[in-house]
Amino acid sequence: MQTIERASMVLSALSEGPSGGARLSDVADAVGLGKTTVSRLLKALIDVGYVDMDPEARHYRLGYQLFNLGNAARRFHIIDLARPGLARQAARTGDTVFLSLRDGDQALCVDRQTGDFPIRTLTLSVGDRRPLGVGAGALALLAFEPEAEITRILEANRDARQGFDAYGDDALRAMIDQARAKGFSFNDGRIVSAMNAVGVPVFDRGGRVVAALSIAAIRERMAPPRLEELIALLKAEASELGQLLDDLRDRTAEVRP
């Protein structure tokens, strides 16, 4: 129990520290333990992927395995909160609406609602994964991450993008820049030539991307001015979902002992 409690203190200290990571001495001071003890705890947490260390700067930060666990824990809450909005927009637009979450360096489709337009664009099923950046939802998840994280992901998933010819490094970087400038992502037939899709990020109150909403339709249904209407609908829905998630987090915090 003592080891678990101390490991929890170390993780909390890293979560509250600078985004670039913290030195061993800083972590030890924050948790009130000796550097030898904290070093041993950090090594064990690195071994299971909960902490990463920059070998040059000797800075420690939270690892991606911990990020994945957090995503898995909140995934069910997000799906439940988002589903009424997805169904509402599918009924309103007649098109297919997707909810995507980040899972490591991939985008995971966790929900899909279809409208009543006769030609359906079912390019993603629930449970499908794509490299971050490939597709409108996956691009919305990637484009609004911090710049250093974007650069890392582009390098890390280069091989995974080999099967997507339109998503080379230069092309994807240009799409990221455009998405950041406009506030939404756009897939103009880069996966299925006759299908377009638009995506928007869902932010929490801290400005972190927690999910992405996207709509896919045949190319003719994504032309202006309808495209602008779809973007407005998605942004409003994303804002509402972000607020619901923040409210849930606040209620959860209130009942903690």
C-alpha positions as CSV (number, residue, x, y, z in Angstrom):
1,M,0.0,0.0,0.0
2,Q,2.8,2.4,0.8
3,T,4.5,1.8,-2.6
4,I,1.2,2.4,-4.4
5,E,0.6,5.6,-2.4
6,R,4.1,6.9,-3.1
7,A,3.8,6.0,-6.8
8,S,0.5,7.9,-6.9
9,M,2.2,10.9,-5.4
10,V,5.0,10.9,-8.0
11,L,2.5,10.7,-10.8
12,S,0.5,13.5,-9.4
13,A,3.6,15.7,-9.0
14,L,4.5,15.0,-12.7
15,S,0.9,15.8,-13.8
16,E,1.1,19.2,-12.0
17,G,4.6,20.0,-13.2
18,P,5.9,21.7,-16.3
19,S,4.9,20.2,-19.7
20,G,8.5,19.7,-20.6
21,G,9.0,17.4,-17.6
22,A,10.5,17.7,-14.1
23,R,14.0,16.9,-12.7
24,L,14.4,14.2,-10.1
25,S,15.1,16.8,-7.4
26,D,12.0,18.7,-8.3
27,V,9.8,15.5,-8.0
28,A,11.5,14.6,-4.7
29,D,10.8,18.0,-3.3
30,A,7.2,17.9,-4.4
31,V,6.4,14.6,-2.8
32,G,8.6,15.0,0.3
33,L,10.7,11.9,-0.3
34,G,14.4,11.2,-0.7
35,K,15.9,11.3,-4.2
36,T,16.9,7.6,-3.9
37,T,13.4,6.5,-3.2
38,V,11.9,8.7,-5.9
39,S,14.5,7.5,-8.4
40,R,13.5,3.9,-7.6
41,L,9.8,4.7,-8.0
42,L,10.4,6.6,-11.3
43,K,12.4,3.6,-12.7
44,A,9.6,1.2,-11.9
45,L,7.0,3.6,-13.5
46,I,9.2,3.9,-16.6
47,D,9.3,0.1,-16.9
48,V,5.5,-0.1,-17.2
49,G,5.2,2.9,-19.5
50,Y,3.6,5.3,-17.0
51,V,6.6,7.7,-17.0
52,D,9.0,8.7,-19.8
53,M,12.4,10.2,-19.4
54,D,14.3,12.6,-21.7
55,P,17.8,11.1,-21.5
56,E,19.5,14.4,-22.5
57,A,17.7,16.8,-20.2
58,R,17.1,14.1,-17.5
59,H,13.6,15.3,-17.2
60,Y,10.7,13.0,-16.3
61,R,7.1,13.3,-17.6
62,L,4.0,11.2,-17.8
63,G,4.1,8.3,-20.2
64,Y,1.7,7.4,-23.0
65,Q,0.7,4.2,-21.4
66,L,-0.8,6.2,-18.6
67,F,-2.5,8.4,-21.2
68,N,-4.0,5.3,-22.8
69,L,-5.4,4.1,-19.5
70,G,-7.0,7.5,-18.8
71,N,-8.5,7.4,-22.3
72,A,-9.9,4.0,-21.7
73,A,-11.4,5.0,-18.4
74,R,-13.2,8.1,-19.8
75,R,-14.1,6.5,-23.1
76,F,-17.4,5.1,-21.8
77,H,-18.4,8.4,-20.3
78,I,-17.7,10.3,-23.6
79,I,-19.7,7.8,-25.7
80,D,-22.7,8.0,-23.4
81,L,-22.6,11.8,-23.3
82,A,-22.0,12.2,-27.1
83,R,-24.5,9.7,-28.4
84,P,-27.6,11.9,-28.3
85,G,-25.8,14.6,-30.1
86,L,-24.5,12.2,-32.8
87,A,-28.0,10.9,-33.3
88,R,-29.4,14.5,-33.4
89,Q,-26.9,15.6,-36.1
90,A,-27.3,12.4,-38.2
91,A,-31.1,13.0,-38.2
92,R,-30.7,16.7,-39.0
93,T,-28.2,16.3,-41.8
94,G,-29.1,12.9,-43.1
95,D,-25.4,12.0,-43.2
96,T,-23.1,9.8,-41.2
97,V,-21.6,11.3,-38.0
98,F,-18.6,9.8,-36.1
99,L,-17.1,10.1,-32.7
100,S,-13.3,9.5,-32.5
101,L,-10.9,9.3,-29.6
102,R,-7.2,9.3,-29.5
103,D,-5.7,5.9,-28.5
104,G,-1.9,6.3,-28.4
105,D,-0.8,7.4,-31.8
106,Q,-4.0,6.2,-33.4
107,A,-7.6,7.5,-33.8
108,L,-10.2,5.1,-32.7
109,C,-13.8,5.3,-33.9
110,V,-16.0,4.7,-30.8
111,D,-19.4,5.6,-32.2
112,R,-21.2,6.1,-35.4
113,Q,-24.7,7.3,-36.2
114,T,-26.2,7.2,-39.7
115,G,-28.7,9.5,-41.3
116,D,-31.5,8.7,-43.8
117,F,-29.8,9.9,-47.0
118,P,-29.9,7.0,-49.4
119,I,-26.2,7.0,-50.2
120,R,-24.4,6.3,-47.0
121,T,-20.7,6.8,-46.4
122,L,-19.7,4.0,-44.0
123,T,-15.9,4.3,-44.3
124,L,-15.4,3.7,-40.6
125,S,-17.0,1.2,-38.3
126,V,-17.0,1.3,-34.5
127,G,-13.7,-0.1,-33.4
128,D,-11.8,0.9,-36.5
129,R,-8.4,2.6,-36.1
130,R,-6.4,4.8,-38.3
131,P,-3.1,6.6,-37.7
132,L,-3.6,10.0,-36.2
133,G,-4.1,12.5,-39.1
134,V,-5.6,10.1,-41.6
135,G,-9.2,11.1,-42.1
136,A,-11.2,14.1,-40.9
137,G,-11.7,12.9,-37.3
138,A,-8.2,11.7,-36.9
139,L,-6.8,14.9,-38.4
140,A,-8.9,17.0,-35.9
141,L,-7.4,14.9,-33.1
142,L,-3.9,15.5,-34.3
143,A,-3.9,19.1,-35.6
144,F,-4.8,20.7,-32.2
145,E,-2.1,19.0,-30.1
146,P,0.9,21.0,-29.0
147,E,3.5,21.4,-31.8
148,A,6.1,19.2,-30.2
149,E,3.6,16.4,-29.9
150,I,2.5,16.8,-33.5
151,T,6.1,16.5,-34.7
152,R,6.6,13.4,-32.6
153,I,3.5,11.7,-33.9
154,L,4.4,12.5,-37.5
155,E,7.6,10.7,-37.0
156,A,6.2,7.8,-35.0
157,N,3.4,6.9,-37.4
158,R,5.2,7.4,-40.7
159,D,5.3,3.7,-41.4
160,A,1.6,3.3,-40.4
161,R,0.7,5.9,-43.0
162,Q,2.4,4.1,-45.9
163,G,-0.9,2.6,-47.0
164,F,-2.5,6.1,-47.3
165,D,-0.8,7.6,-50.4
166,A,-2.3,11.1,-49.8
167,Y,-1.0,11.4,-46.3
168,G,2.8,11.8,-46.7
169,D,4.6,14.0,-44.3
170,D,4.5,17.2,-46.4
171,A,0.8,16.8,-47.3
172,L,-0.2,16.0,-43.8
173,R,1.7,18.9,-42.4
174,A,-0.1,21.2,-44.8
175,M,-3.4,19.7,-43.8
176,I,-2.5,20.3,-40.1
177,D,-1.6,23.9,-40.7
178,Q,-4.9,24.5,-42.6
179,A,-7.0,22.8,-39.9
180,R,-5.3,24.9,-37.2
181,A,-5.9,28.1,-39.2
182,K,-9.6,27.3,-39.9
183,G,-10.6,25.5,-36.8
184,F,-11.7,22.3,-38.5
185,S,-10.3,19.5,-40.6
186,F,-11.3,18.5,-44.1
187,N,-10.8,15.3,-46.0
188,D,-11.4,16.1,-49.7
189,G,-11.6,12.6,-51.1
190,R,-8.2,11.5,-49.9
191,I,-9.3,8.1,-48.8
192,V,-12.4,7.4,-50.9
193,S,-12.4,9.7,-54.0
194,A,-16.2,10.2,-54.1
195,M,-16.4,10.9,-50.3
196,N,-15.6,14.1,-48.3
197,A,-15.6,14.6,-44.6
198,V,-15.2,17.4,-42.1
199,G,-14.1,17.2,-38.5
200,V,-13.8,19.4,-35.4
201,P,-12.0,18.9,-32.1
202,V,-13.8,18.6,-28.8
203,F,-11.9,20.7,-26.2
204,D,-12.1,20.6,-22.4
205,R,-12.0,23.8,-20.4
206,G,-8.2,23.5,-20.2
207,G,-7.9,23.6,-24.0
208,R,-7.0,19.9,-24.4
209,V,-8.4,17.9,-27.2
210,V,-10.5,15.1,-25.8
211,A,-12.4,13.8,-28.8
212,A,-13.3,14.7,-32.4
213,L,-16.7,14.8,-34.2
214,S,-16.9,14.3,-37.9
215,I,-19.5,14.1,-40.7
216,A,-18.9,12.2,-43.9
217,A,-21.0,12.4,-47.1
218,I,-20.7,12.1,-50.9
219,R,-18.7,14.9,-52.4
220,E,-21.8,16.7,-53.8
221,R,-23.2,17.1,-50.3
222,M,-20.0,18.7,-49.0
223,A,-20.0,21.7,-51.3
224,P,-20.6,25.3,-50.1
225,P,-22.8,26.7,-48.6
226,R,-23.8,23.3,-47.1
227,L,-20.2,22.7,-46.0
228,E,-20.3,25.8,-43.8
229,E,-23.6,24.7,-42.3
230,L,-22.2,21.3,-41.4
231,I,-19.1,22.9,-39.8
232,A,-21.3,25.2,-37.7
233,L,-23.4,22.3,-36.6
234,L,-20.4,20.2,-35.6
235,K,-18.7,23.1,-33.8
236,A,-21.8,23.8,-31.7
237,E,-22.1,20.1,-30.9
238,A,-18.5,19.8,-30.0
239,S,-18.8,22.8,-27.7
240,E,-21.8,21.3,-25.9
241,L,-20.0,17.9,-25.5
242,G,-17.0,19.6,-24.1
243,Q,-19.2,21.4,-21.5
244,L,-20.9,18.1,-20.6
245,L,-17.5,16.5,-20.0
246,D,-16.3,19.3,-17.9
247,D,-19.6,19.2,-15.8
248,L,-19.2,15.5,-15.3
249,R,-15.6,16.0,-14.2
250,D,-16.7,18.7,-11.7
251,R,-19.5,16.4,-10.3
252,T,-17.0,13.5,-9.9
253,A,-14.5,15.8,-8.1
254,E,-17.2,16.9,-5.7
255,V,-18.0,13.4,-4.5
256,R,-14.4,12.3,-4.0
257,P,-13.5,11.9,-0.3
